[in-house]
Structures are given as C-alpha cells and as structure tokens.
Amino acid sequence: MKWVSQDIEMFLKEKQYVDTAVLPLLPVSFGDDIKQSVAMTEFISLLSVQLERQFRGRLIMLPGFAYLRSAGEDSLLSGLGKWETELKAQGFKHIFLLTSDSMWKSLEDRLEGGLIWLPSLPLEHMDENYRNSILDDQVKQLLNLFVQKWQNGE
C-alpha cells in the first residue's frame, strides 16, 4: 500500500495483516555529487513503486526519508531512529530500509530496521521498456529477499 488516501483507507481496515513497513532512504546533495544523489533517489523511488505493487496488502510503502548527504552520522541515525521507534510502536513487525547510498552500509549495525542496499543503476539514458525490464528484474530479486527475511522473522 502506498501513502495515499485510497490505500490508507484499505490499510486502516486491514491493519492486522500489514506487518511490514518499507522506508526508502533518499539522499539529497547540492554539491559535486548532486547527479549521483539524484540517480540514487530516482532509482529507489521507481523501485519502491514496483515493489509496492508486488506486495500490495502485505506492506506499506512510506514516503521516503529524505536526508542531506552532508549531515553527520549522529544526526542521520537520530532522525531515522525516531522513524524506527514510531513504526515499532505502531505494531510493524518488519521494517525495511531501502537505499542505494552505500554510506548506510557502514551504519547498518546501528540500525534497527533491515537495511536493503542496492547499487543504483543509470536509468536516465534507458528507454522506458528497457528501464521497466531492469526494474522488474531488481524487484524479483527483492521478492526472494523479503520472503526469506519474513520466514526468518527478521
């Protein structure tokens, strides 16, 4: 389910069956790495849409956690920690953090949610059919990962 009015109506009715929250982590930078941060954000945003379609009714896709790449680790962890605490308090058993920013890999042991890192793919020069095919392949890999994590109780 997406973070839109119609889906939230369904979420409220079926809340006991929705045990998973996915929070895309979206980097923002205006420095030399602006194109890289845009590419990562675009890739994760498009992937999130496809992923939500596959698991509609089992998970809620939250609006992205946008953060400045220049922010300090403690600030980022504090902000994200508030999200994780709130999601657990709301009864979500599984919290997945979806990102293409490798910086989060170094912080993974300090996160409560399950970090899913995928390298960003350069989508801007692909035609739409090829791009959708690539995204579908990525989602298929994520399907297996999600099912495995659910089965393991992560």
CORCOR-V850776 format. One record per helix or strand. SS is the DSSP state (H for helix, E for strand). FROM is the first residue (numbers start at 1). TO is the last residue. Records with the same first field share a line. If there is no record, write none. Layout:
BEGIN
SS: FROM-TO / FROM-TO
END
This chain:
BEGIN
E: 2-2 / 20-28 / 56-56 / 59-68 / 94-99 / 114-117
H: 5-17 / 34-54 / 73-89 / 102-110 / 128-151
END
